[in-house]
Amino acid sequence: MRHRNAGFKLGRNTSHRRALLRSLATSVIVEDRVETTVAKAKAVRPHVEKMITLGKKGDLHARRQALSFLQTDKAVKRLFDTVAPRYGDRNGGYLRIVRTGFQKGDGAEKAFIELLGSEKQLEVKRQKRADLKAKKRAELEKQLEEQKKEAEAQGEGGEEAA
């Protein structure tokens, strides 16, 4: 019987588990979407929701409490400036866990944990990434063409000299 045994141990000692949850919570707030195992996603959900609730309060004490849990100033700034105002009229339920499949090595079930309403931001990030990829590909093709021209010029020059 598991009476009064709430929470997930995640196969770690207390300090390692706390560090893992802090890191995951910081990543979710900064990135809007993180892929992890289902157990870790379920374990970090209450922590992220508490941080968003602190962000909705918006006072100095709440900011200091968030700063004591989250690992970067950037995460706290983003929490209070962009993430928390998104959920001004919502009472909880800020996250979604979407199961994606199984991990290759140990077969653990993987999932995305993402903030609700972040679809627009994720689409913008995806578009920027695609544009960067296309730009790099174009530059690489240009370099390959220049190298082919140089090789042809060197090949023709060598044949004329002989």
Buried (B, 14 or more C-beta within 10 A) or exposed (E): EEEEEEEEEBEEEEEEBEEBBBBBBBBBBBBBBBEBBBBBBBBBBBBBBBBBBBBBBEEEEBBEBBBEBBBEEEBBBBBBEBBBEBBEEEEEEBBBBEEEEEEEEEEBEBBBBBBEBBEEBBEEBEEEEEEEEEEEEEEEEEEEEEEEEEEEEEEEEEEEEE
